[in-house]
């Protein structure tokens, strides 16, 4: 008669034998996620950078394209100094864009940003790509929705893709695996508190 100890030993051997196959199957079936972070509240870009930091902690390489931004915010400076696995590119000016009448340069820079994002997505160098403020660029008609939808549908299967910014379109939210809305309840701007280093930039 087999003892409890011998049964446990046999079970452990069986698990060890199967483990490599389980890991191999899991690796093959890993699906990259499409995540949308939208809404009128503060914290969408901050949330995306938190996700990037988590990915970097797991050894992943992350590429971020910031639409409609032309200033080196704190996250950009931190990435250059301390995070070699995080690459950030900006594609915009450090000025407001007219929603109903964008300047030709704003459209040109957004298109260049989309081209750079597409190149990064298809390069095979990155595990995660974040398109910061792309929803706003779409809403302002700086880039075409059909091109972004094509980008999402044709991304490498294992790549995680995050799209941030208010005004996310229904079509993009439908394609996403996860959609989070950051809702404004209260903002310090309403009290006359101006933007601050480390908070807004």
Secondary structure, 3 states (H helix, E strand, C coil): CCCHHHHHHHHHHHHHHHHHHHHHHHHHCCCCCEEEEECCCCCHHHHHHHHHHHHHHCCCCEEEEEECCCCCCHHHHHHHHHCCCEEEEEECCCCCCCCCCCCHHHHHHHHHHHHHHHHHHHHCCCCEEEEECHHHHHHCCCCCHHHHHHHHHCCCCCCEEEEECCCCCHHHHHHCCEEEECCCCCCHHHHCCCCCCCCCC
